[in-house]
């Protein structure tokens, strides 16, 4: 079962990847924001994964 943190995390990763790619055309700030969004998305998805595993274990 997928929870909202997993979905939101993947969405942030996609958003960050798009921003990062757009920033590679010359805007370093956009690229940095994209990288930060992508990393935040990975962290949120990992949190959702752990939350899901704990719920399944109980």
N, C-alpha and C positions, 0 to 999 in steps of 0.2 A: 504494500500500500504506500502510496506517495503522499507525503504531507506538504503543507504550504511552504515550509522552509526549503524543502528540496526544490520545489517549483520556482520559488522566488530566487533561489541561488542560481539555478540554471539560467533564468531570465537575465540576472545581473551579469553572468558570464558572457552571454550572447551580446548584451548591450555593450559590455566592456570591450569585447573583441571587435565589434563594429566601430566603436569610438577609437580604439587603438589603431585599426587599419586606416581610418580617416585621418588620424593624426600623423601617420607615416608620410602623408603627402606634403608635410612641411610644418604643421602646427604641433609643436612639441607639448604644449599644455594639454591639448586634446588627447594626444597619445598617452601622456602621463595619467590623465583622468580615466582613460580607457583601461589602462593597466590596473589602476586602483580599483575600478569597478569589477574587473574580471577577478581579481584576487579576493575582493569582498564576496563575490558570488561563490567562489570556491569554498570559502570559509563557511558561508551560510548553508551551502549544500551539505558540507561535512557535518555541520551541526544537525541538520535535518536527518542525515543518515544515522547518526548516533542516537538521536531521539527515537527514530523508527526502530532501531535494534533494541533499545531499552524497552520500548513498548511491547515488542514481540517476545522479549525474554520474560516479561511479567505475566 
